Amino acid sequence: MYAGAVRLAHLEQTITLKGWVSRRRDLGGLIFIDLRDREGIMQLVVNPELVSKEVLATAESLRSEYVVEVTGRVSARTQANHKLATGEVELEVSALTILNTAKTTPFEIKDNLEASDDTRLRYRYLDLRRPEMLANLKLRHQVTKSIRHYLDDLDFIDVETPMLTKSTPEGARDYLVPSRVSQGHFYALPQSPQITKQLLMNAGFDRYYQIVKCFRDEDLRGDRQPEFTQVDLETAFLDETEIQELTEGLIAKVMKETKDITVSLPFPRISYDDAMNRYGSDKPDTRFEMELVDITAIAKRADFKVFTQASAIKAIVVKNLADRYSRKDIDKLTEFAKQFGAKGLAWVKFSDQVFAGPIAKFLPDIADDLTKALSLTENDLVLFVADDLDVANTTLGAIRSRIAKEQDLIAPDQYNFLWVVDWPMFEWSEEESRYMSAHHPFTLPTQDSAPELEGDLSKVRAVAYDIVLNGYELGGGSLRINQKELQERMFTALGFTKEAANEQFGFLLEAMNYGFPPHGGLALGLDRFVMLLAGKDNIREVIAFPKNNKATDPMTQAPSDVSDQQLDELNLKIGK
């Protein structure tokens, strides 16, 4: 049995345990050993008067992380340790065998570790022995098990899709895999099973799912990895509301079975435009207030050049915390604001019904209206961004989140789900100097905006929906295009020639000639979901063998060089 599973119910039983030595203590002639396995820690007691000289010598030779097998009788502890699940019992050792020894580990196997991330990843097999990491991966297992049961019960079919696929020009960069058989040609590792799952709908698999690895060659953050896992769903004949309700049921089941939390259904829904205007983000964190307020009409009446020359003036109010912010603190926020394209950050403090601060002298004519519009009360700090609307929204949205974390405005163990709907179909790329798909080029446009595919692309809206949890995009989905003529119009709007569209997606267009049903789906980021449930801020904490922030593996040293022979077989040469 597992060491961490021994309880009072096993009293007086003789059992055998196997695991790792967490700690050994010699006290008053007795030797106490903490034996650890994946289920927890069990205290062993070696009494010199009750064991052979060989067992005693073996016990005295034990060091941390030795692997042992031990047999003994379960007895009640004289003093219980209620911090341990096994804390009311101990094992009186009668036999002890060392199965393997261990060198001194580069860090102690314990929680609240101070080792660097690269050291932890270099010795990941040791890092994973820590109770915290074991708990994270067990939570991940529980989440995936709950998801599978939910979808299986709804008659979804788990279908594997290819890992070696065709490279596509839209979206993030592909990881390319050279073909030895077809020299000069490349596979791509899938960013998503998007097209293949759509083709499954055409094949009659009207309810598909897969917990699948995906790959994107993009810059890394705490919630990104070059390879990641998503819960991939696709359905035929369901509309967007039905898909959202199905997803809500899945999440509710996971939350109940893994966290014993009952979530309220249905989740709130907010349009993309409202999310940006009220929260400055398309993945708003609604666990705290501090919403953005448009004060353009009021602020332009002030004799302040920064306001009169801006196309939009937005503000947030930091309630009752003005006294916590020195000028130096606000200067730091100003530098932070500039990272998002803002020219600066204006501010005032409100106290005794009076504004104070660098721009207070410009506000007397609008003071009453501003006070009313922002619902100001004593000790409020007001932060303004005057710029174009997108910059003002994005900047204040980022500042809003930063302040909430700095000032502990977010209650622990709070899970706020919501849907962001009514998305723009396209977004302008400064790098490409053209419109690109906000989600992907197979998303269905709304019926009333579809005519703008040949007109103003900024007016085209998508039947798309993202699910957000605590300021993170948990997943996204949409209804898909199932008619060839509309899909061809979409490709044209994205700048594809007819020849280029056929070269890249001819197989999909051909499939649309054969009774392609209406369909839609969604993908949830499993790593990110488990990260949030585990209360972590980096998905490396819930992935067994992740990459570091340089997309490398310090343990295996991947990516690595390959031999000249391998390159020759692929007809490849490495440039300088």
N, C-alpha and C positions, 0 to 999 in steps of 0.2 A: 504494500500500500504506500501512499505518499506520506512523507514526513509531516507535511503541513495539514494532513487530514486526520491526524490522531486526536481523539477527544475522550471525554470521561466515559463514553459508552464502551471504550476499549480497555477499561481498567482490568488488570490482572491477566490480560491476554499476552501471549508471547508472539511477538511480531518481528519481521525483518524489514529494515528500511535501507534504501540506497540513495546516496546524494553527495553533496559537497560540504566540506567543513567550512562553516562561516566564521567560527571563532572557537578557541579552546582556552579554558581558564582552569588553573590549578589552585584549589582553595581547600586548605585544611586537610590535605590528604586525598580529598576527592577531586576528580577531574570532570569538569563540565564541558560538554561539547555542544555547540549549536549546529545542527545538521539542517542544511537547506536543500529544498528541491523546488519545483515550479509552483507548488501549492503553499509554501511557507516554510517556517522554521520550527524544529522540534528540539527540545533540550534532551541531551543524553547525559547520563551520570555513570561514571566509572568508579566503583568502590574497590580499592585495593584489597579489601578483606573478602570480596565476593567474586573476584575474577582471578584467572591464572596469571602467572608472571608474564607470559607471552602477550596476553591481552593488555595488561598494564603497560608493558614496554611499547606496544603498538600505539596505545592511546597517548603516551608521552611523546611519541615521535610525530604526532599529527601536526600539520601546518595548514594555514588557510588555503582553501580550494583543493585540498586533497579529496579524491573521490573514494568513498568508503562504503562498505556493506556492514551493517550492524544488526545484531539480534539481541532481544532482551524482553523484559516484562514491563508492561505499562503500569505505572503507579501514580498516585496523586501527589502533586507538589505540596510541600509544606507551606510555601508562600506562593500563591498564584500570581502570575504576571498577566494582567488583563489587557495588556497592549498586544498580546499575541493570541491568535485563535486557538493555539495549542497550550496556552499559558496555564491551564489547570492540571496538566499532566506532564510526566517526563518518562524517559525510558531507562530502566536499570539494565545496563549493558552486561551481557554474558559472553558474547562473541563479537569480534571486530576484525575486519579484513580491509587492508588498503588495496583498492582496485587500481589506483594510479596516483602518482605524486604530482606536484605542481610547483613551478617556479614562483617567485614573488611577483605578484601581478603589478602592472604599471599604475594601477589605481585601486583603491579599496572598493570592494563589491558592496556598495551601499547606496542609498538614496541621498539626495542633496549633494551630488558629486560636484567637485570643483575642477575636474579635468577639462581640458580644451575639447572642442567638438572634434577636431581632427584626431586627437588621441583616442577619444571614444570610438570613432569610426575605424581607426587603425586596428583596434582590438574589439571590434563590435561583438564578437562571440562572448567576450567577458562583460561588456556593457549590458548585453541582453540578459545576463544572470541577475542583474539588479532587480529587486522586487517591483520597482516602479515600471521598468521596461517590460517585465513579464506581465504586469497588470494591463499595460497599454495594448500589448498584442493579444492578450486574452479578450479584452474589450473589442478589439477589431474582429476577432473570431465570432464573438457573440453578435456583433452588428451584422456581419455577413450571413450568419446562420439565420437570424431573424428576417433579413431581406429575402433570402431564398425561400423560406417557409411561406412568407406572405405572397410572393409571386407565384410559387408553385400552386398554392391554394386557389389562385385566380386563373389557373390554366395557362400561365405563361410557359413558354418552352425555352429552355436554355440551349442556345445554338452558338457554337464557336465560329468565329470569322477569321480570315487569314491574318497572319502577322507580317507576311511579305506582300505588299500591295503596290499600287501605282502612285507615283508622286503627283501631287496636285499643286497648282500655283497659288491657291488662296490660303489665307490663314498663316499660322506660324511656320517656321522652317521645318522641313522634314529631316529625319535621320535617314540617310541613304545607305543602301546595302548593294555593293557591286555583285553582278552575276558572273560566275565563272563560265557557265554554259553559254550564255548570250553575252559575249564580251562587248564592253562598251555600253552596256545597258545596266540599269539600276532598279532595284526594288526600293520602296520606302517603307519604313515602319509606320504603322497607322497612328495618326493623330487622334483618330476616332473611327469606329466601324460605321461611320455615317452612311455611306452609299450602300455597303453590303447589307446593312440592316433594312434599308429601304427596299432593296431588291428582295429580301426575305418577305416583305409585305406583299410584293407582287407575286411571290411564289405561293402565297396562301398561308404563311405562318403569321396569323393575324395578331398574335401576342408573343413577342420575342423578348428575352432578356439575356444579359451576359454580364458577369463581373470580370472586367477585361482590362488588360494592360494597354496603355496608350503611351505615345512618345511625342515629345515636342522639343525641338532644338532651340530653346529660348533662354533668355537671361533668367537667373534663378532668384527667388525670394523665399521667405520663410514658409509660404504656403504653396510652393511650386517645386517640382522635381522633373528631371528630364524624362523619367519614366514614372507613370502614375497609374492609379487604378480607378476606374469609374464603373458605376452601376448603370448599365446601358439598357434602355427600354425603347421599344417601338410597338405601336399598335395600329391596326387598320380599323377604320369605321368609327373611331371615337373622336369627339371634338375636343377643343382645348380645355373646356371646363371639366369634362370627364377625365382627361389625363391628369389634370391638376388634382382632382378629388382622389384619384387612384394613388397619386404620389403622396398626398396628405395622409392617407390611410397607412401607407408604407412607413412614413416617418413616425406617425403616432405609435405604430407597433414597435418600432425600434426604440423609441424613447421610453415606452413602458417596460419593455423587456430588458433593456440594458441599464436604464437609470431610474426605473420605477417612477417616472414622471408622466402624468397625464396631460397631454397638450390639448388646447382648445381648438376645435375645428368649426368652421373652415378657417384657414389662415387669412389674415388681412390681405387685400389686394391694393396696389398703388400703381398708378401709371408711371412710365419712365419719366415723363415731363414733371410730374409732381415730385417724384423722388429727387430729381436734380434740383428743382426749385426749392424744396423744403429742407433737404438734407445735404445737397451738394454732392450726391453720390448715387450711382445706379445700383448700389448694394448697401442701402442705408441701415445703420445700426439704430434701432428704435428703443433700445433699453434706457435711453436718457433723452431729455428734452433738447433745448438749445437749437431749435429749428431756425433756418435762415429766413429772414424777412426782407422783402423787396421794399426799399424806402426811396426808390428813384425819384418819384414825383415830389416827395417832401424834400429830399436832400438837394435837388437841383435849385431850390429856392434860396439856398444858403449862398452867401458871398464867399465861396470857397472854390478856387479854380479846379482843384482835383475832382470835385463833385460835378461842377457844371460842364466839364469837358468829357466826362465818362458817359458811356451809353447805358450803363447799369450800375446801381449802388445797392449792395446787399449788406446786411448786418446780422450778427448773432449777439445774444446777450448771455453773459456768464453771470448767472444769478447769485447774488449775495456773496461773491468771492473777489470783489475788486481789491479788497485789502490784502489779498494774497499775491497780487501781481505788482512787482516793482517795475520801474521803467526798464531795467535790465532784462527782466523776464519778458516784457512785451517786445523788446528789441530782438530777443531770440525767436519769438513768434513771427516777427516781421521777416527775419531771414528765412524762416521756414516757409512763409507765404511766397517768397520769391522763387522757391523751387517749383511752384505750380504756375508760374508765369505772371504773377501779380507784381505790379510796380512797387507796391508797398502796403502797409497796413495802418489805417487811421484808427484812433481810439479815444474814448473818453470814459471817465468814471462818473457815476451818478450818486450823489450823496447830499442829504438835506435839500432835496428838490433842485439841485444845481449840478450842472456839468462842470467837470474839471479835467484838464488834459490839454495836449498840444493844439487840438482843433476846437476847443470849447469856445474860443473867441469868435468863431464863425457861425455859431449855432443859435444865438439869441432869438433871431426871427422865426426859427422853426422849433424851438425848444419844446413848446407845449405839444405840438403835433408829433414830434419825435418821441416824446415821453409816452404819449398815448399809443402810438403805433407799435412801440416796442414793449408796452406794459411794464415800464421801468419802476423799480422799487429801490429802497435803500441798499447801498453797497453793490450795485450792479456795475459790471464792466461791459462796455459796448465796443465791439470790434467791427470795423467797416472795410470792405473792399470795393473800390470804384474802378471798374474796368469793363470789358465786354462781358456779357452775361455768363458765358461758359467759364471764363477765368474766375469771375467772382464766385460762382457756384462751387467750382472744384476747389478753389483755395479755401473758402470758408468751411466746406465739407471736411477737408483734411484737418484744419485747425480745430473744428468741433470735436473730431475724434481724438485728437491729441490732448486737448484740454480735459476731456472726459476721463482719459486714462491717468493723466497727471494728477487730477483732483479726486480720483476714486469715486466718480459719479456713477459707476456701473455696479449694480448689486451682483454678488457672486451667485453662481449656479442659476443664472437666468437665461432662458432660451427663447428668443423672439424670432419666430419664423414669419416671413411674409413673401408674397408674390409681387414681382415687378412685371407689369404687362404693358401692352401698347408700345412696343419698341420701334424706333426708326429701323427701316430695312438696311440703310446704308450709313456709313460714317466716312467723313473726308479724311484721307491720308495725306498729310503734308509731305511725307517721304516719297509717296508714289504720285502725288499731284492728281489724284483721282478718287472717286468714291469706291469704297470696298464694302463687302458684306459685313454688317455688324455682327451677325452670327455665322451663317454660311450661305452659299448661293442656292441652296435647295429649300430655303425657308419660303413659306407661302405668304405673299403680300395680302393685305386686307383687300376685300373686293372693291371698296370705294377708292382706294389709293392706287390700285394696279395700273390705271391709265397713265400715271406719272412715270412709269418705267420708260416711257418715250419722252418725258418732260423733265420736271424738276425732281431729281432723285431724293432731295432732302425731304420731300413731302410723302414719300412712300413709307407706309407703316407695315410692320410684320405681325403675323399671328404668332408671336413669340412670347415666352414667359420664362423668367428666371426666378428660382427660389433662393431666398436670402436668409442667412442665419447669423445674427449678431454682427452684422457688418461684413460678412463674407458671402461671396457667391457660392452657394452650396451646389447648384446645378442649373442647367438651362435646357430649354426645349422649345419646340415649335410644331405647328402643323407644316407639312412638307408639300412641295409642288408635285402633283401627280399627272399633269397634262403637258405633253411635249411642247405645244406652242407657247405656253406660259414659261416653261423652263428655258426655251430658246430666247425668249424676250429678256429673261433675267440675265442670261449669259451676255447678250448684246449690251444690256445696260452696264454690265461690269467691264465692257471693253473687249470682250472676246469676238474675234471674227468667227464666221460660221465654221471655217476650217479648223481653227484652234479649239473651238468648243467640241467639235467632233473628234479631234485628236485626243483631247483630255477626257471627255465624258460621252463619247459616242455610244458606248455600251449602255449607259443609263438612258440616253435619249431613245435608243432602239427599244429598250425594255418598255418605254412608255407607249409603244405602239400596241401593246398586248394586254389591255385591260388592267392598267395600274390602278389600284384602289386608292381612295382618299386615306391618308394616314398621318401619323404624327408621333412624337415621342419626346424623350427627355434623357439626360445623363446626369447623374449625381456624382460628385467627387468623393469617393469613398475615403481617401486619405484625409481630406479636409474635414469631412463629417466626423470621423473618429477623433481627429485632432481636437475639434471643438468639444466633443463629448468627454474627452480626457482632460479638458482644461489646459491644453498646451497651446503654444503660439508658434510651433514649428512642426511641419508634418514629418520631419525626420524622427520625431519622438514616437511615431506610431507606424513606422515602416521598418521592417526587420533589417534590411541592408540598403540604406539609402546612399545617395551621392552627397558630397559636400557642396558648398556654394560655388565651386568651380566646376561642377558637374563631373568630378572625379571620385574614385573610390580609394581612399587611403589604405584600405586593407589589401585589395587585390592589385592595386596600382592601375586599374582600368580608367581611361583608355590607355593602351600601351602600344609600343612598336610591334610590327609584325615582320616576319622574315622576308628577304628578297625573293625567296622561292614562292611564298604566298602571293606577293605582289605580281610576280611574273605570271602566275597562273590566272590572275585576274586582269592581266595586261594593263597594270597601273604603275605609274611612277609618282614618287613624292616630290613635289616642287619645293624650292627653297622657301 
